[in-house]
Amino acid sequence: PPPPAPPRLASFASLVASSSASVLSWTLTPVKKAAPDVVHYLRLFWGKFARLYDLYEARTRKATPTMDFGGEEWGVATLKEKEEMGGSGYTKYTFSIPPGTSLPLSMAQPLTLCCLSSTRDVMKSSFHPSTPRHQAGHFSIVGTRGGKDDEAVLGKETAGFHKVLKEQLQPGDEVAIKPGKQTLEYRGPDVPVTDMVYVCNGLGVLPMLNQVKELALTASSSVKTMSVVWINETPAEFFPLAYGDLEALFYKHNKKLDVSCCLESDVYAGSLGANDDVVSSVPEWGEGTMAVVAGPDYFVKKANIFLQGK
């Protein structure tokens, strides 16, 4: 039988087992679909105030000057701290940059980091910061769990950087940084975009979170609905990587945002189209819909094929 829903989900999520009994899904449903629950409604009520506060903060926030690279291609950031993220195996790395400045990034743009290994090899990789791009004075990224399959999944260069980051880089060490290649580009024929669909795996949820937060607070945005479908192999991959942020976003924007956390027994070899929970979580395609996919290369290819069939 499927395990009981974690306490944080119990008030508004339904744990659904597929016919194979090996794929589970937590689906965050809007209030009109949820079972009556006092805590649930209190959270929705509080979410309205939190949303108003976020709107006020966004509209009154003073523009933060971006980091000045002094005419050079690369800037410098200093590792401030490492933090293990509970039992997930992921590690959060916080870097300091000049006080009062933020990273010169556009929405969904990654940041490229470069450093030397203990053998003096140049190591380089791109990350989507887990902190807002307008965050002043520091930024954070999240590193992989350091599994034996990292090189096969991420590629030799990226896996090598993650290894150096986890095993060699210490607080006080410096890395070179620069804005990475912009990968968010709408290629559809229909404008304006009214519906956003985000499909992600693993750390791919992090750029999705920041996009959702920004779009939800942009009054001029044409986007009316957003759906986030986060697919992982084990429940441990959801906690504490980003589930708390997703839950908070749902309660703030439950009329606009739908979130599904789906389990797939084998993300690498399995078929997304054969997972009933994934299929039911991704909205049917329509005019004005834009899909964004994030995760390892093999997942991006798999998700693209799946979405084209919708």
N, C-alpha and C positions, 0 to 999 in steps of 0.2 A: 504493500500500500504506500501511497505517497506520504512524505513526512509532513508534519503540521506546519502551517505557515508561520514564519518568524513573527515575534510580537509586533514589530514595527509595521508589518503588513496586515495584521489581523483585522484592523478596524475598517479597511476599505478594499482589500485585495482578495481575489479568489484564486485558489490554487487548483489548477486544472491538469489532470493527467490525460495524455493522449492515449489512443487505442493501443500503442506499443508499450505503454507503461514505463517507457524509458525517457520520455520527453515531458518536462513539466513547464508550466508557464504561470508567472504572476502577472495579472493584468490589472492595471490601475484604471478603474472605471469611473466615469462621471457620476455626480451625485444622483442623477435620475435613475441610474442603473444599480446603485449600491443598496445593500440592505440597510434598513434604519439602524443607526448606531449613534448614540449621543456623542461619543468621542470624535467620530467621523465628522459630524456636523459642527462641533466646536472647532475642529481643525479647519474646516472650510470657512467658518466665520472669522477665525483668526487670520486665515490666509488672505482674506479681503483687506484687512488692515495692513498686513505685511506687503501686499501688492501696492497699496496706496503709498506706503512709506518708500518702497523701491522707486516708484514713479517720481515722488517728490525729490528723492536723493539724486536720481538721474537728471532731472531737469534743473536742479540747483547746483550740481557739481561743477566746479571750475575746471576748465580745460587744463590737463596736465601736460607740460612740455615734454616732448619725447627726448630720449637719450641722444646726446650729440656724440657722434663717432669721430669728430674732429677731422672730417674729410677722408678718413680711412674706411676701407671696406668692412673691417671688423671692429667691434667694440670689446670691452672686457667686463666680465661678471665674476663675482667671487662666491664660491660655495659657502653658504651660511650654516646650513644644518641638513642632516639626513633624518628621515622619520619613517620607520616601518609602519605600514598601514594595516594594523591589526593582524589577523591571520591570513590575509589575502596573498601575502608574498610580495606584493608591490611595495615600492619605496618611493616616498616623496622627497624631492631635493629642492631646497629653497636657495636661491641665489640673490645676492644683493647687487644693485646697480646704483648709480649716483642718486642721492636723496632728492626727492621732489621731481624725479623724471620717470617716464614710463617707456615701455618698449615701442619702437616705431612699426607697429604691425597693423594691418587692416583686418577686417573680420575674417576669421578662419585661416589666417595666414600663419604658417608654422615658423618656428625659430630654429636656426641652425647653430649647433654648438660644436666646438672643436677644441681638442686638448691633446696633450702628449701622454702616452702610456709610460709605464715604468721602464720599458725597453726603448723609449724615445720614438716610438711609432706615432704618426699623426692619426688621430681617431676623430671621426666626424659623424654626426647624425642630426636629424631634424625632429623637433618635438612641437606639439601644440601645448602651450602653457595651460596649466589647470587654473591659474589665476586670471582675472579679467585683464584684457590687454591695456586698460587704462590704469592698472594698479601701479602706484608710485613707490619707488624705492626698492622693490624686490619682485621676483616672479618665482613660480614653482613649476616643476615638471614632475611626471611620474615615470619611474623606470620599471622594466619588466621584472618578472619573478626569478629570472636567471635560470630557466629550465634548459635541459640538454638539447631541446629542439629549437632554441632561439635562432641559431644560425640558419636553419632550414626555413624558418618562418619569416624572419626579419631580413635575412641577407647577411653576408659576412661582415660588411662594414658597420651596419647598424648594431648587430649583435655584439661586435667587438667594443663599440662605444659603451653600450649598456653594461658590459662586463667591467670595463675600466671605471665607469661611474659607480658601480656597486662595490667593487673590491679595492680600488686604488685611490680614487679621488677622496680627499679629506677636507673638512671645514677649513677655510682659509686659502685653499687652492683656487687658482684662477682658470677660467676658460674663455675662449674667444667666442663671440656671438655675432650673428647678423640675421636680418630678416630672410626667411626661406622663400622658396618658390610658391606663389599663390596658386592654390589648386581648386578653389571654389569658383566655378564658372558655369553659368546657366546656358545650356545649349538647346533649349526647347523653343518651339515656335510661338508659344502662347504667353502673352504678357497682358496685364500684370500677373505676377505669381501670387496666387491666393491660398495655396495649400502646400505645406512643407512636410515631406516624409523623410525621416532620418533612420537609416538602418546601419547598425554598427556592431562591432565585436570587440571585446576586450577594452584596451585603452582608447579605442576609437570613439568611445562615449564622451571623452573629455572635450574635443572640439565641438561636439554636438551641444553639450551643456552650455558653453559660452555663447553659441549662436542662438539657442533658444532664449537664453536670458536677455540678450540684446534685442532680438526681434520682438519679444513679448513687451518690452518697455519702450519701443519705438512707435510713437503715435502716428507717424507718417507712413508706416509700413502697410503694404497692401495685403500682407499675410493674415488670413482669417483663422486658419486652423493649423496645428502642428501635431505630428505623430512621431514618437520616438520608439523604435523597436530595437531593443538591446539583447543580443544573442550571445550566450556563453555556454560552456559545457558543465559547469558546476555552480552551485549556489554561492560558494566562497568567492567566486569572481565578481559577484555583485556587491558584496559587503567587505570592507567599507569603502570600496573604490569610488562609487558615485551614487549609491542608492539613496543616501540621505538628501543629496542635492536634488535628485529626481523627485523624491517625495515632496520636498518643500516647494518645488516648482509646480507640481501637480495641484497642491492645495492653493497656491496663489493664482493659478491660471486654469482651473479645472474645466471652464467652459470653452477654452481655446486649445488646451493641450491634452493629448492622450498618450499614455506611456505603457509599454508592454515590456516585461523582462522575461525572455523565453529561454528555456533550456533545450539545447541540442546535444545529444550524446556524443556526436563526432562532427565538430564544425568543419574540420578539414575534408573529410571524406563524405559526410552526409549531404543530402539534398535539402535545400531550404524549402523547395516546393513540396516536399514530402512531409514536412513538419506542419501539422494542422494548426498549431498555435501561432506559428510565424505567418502562415497564409491568412488566418483570420485577423491578425493584428495589423497587417499592411492594408491600408485603404485601397479601394478600387481606383484605377487611374481616371483622371478627368482633366478637362482643360484648365490650365493655370496651375497644375501640379508640378512641383519640383522635388526630385529625390536627391538626397545626399548620402553617400556611402563612405564609411570609414572603418579601417581595420587593416590587418595584414593583406598583402597583395592577393593571396589566394582567396581571401574572403571577399575582397572588393570585386574580383572577377565573378565569383559565384553569385554575389548579391546583384550585380548588374544583369546577369542572365535571368535571374529570378524576377527582377523588377520589369524587365522588358516583356515578360510574359503576363504582367498584370494589365 
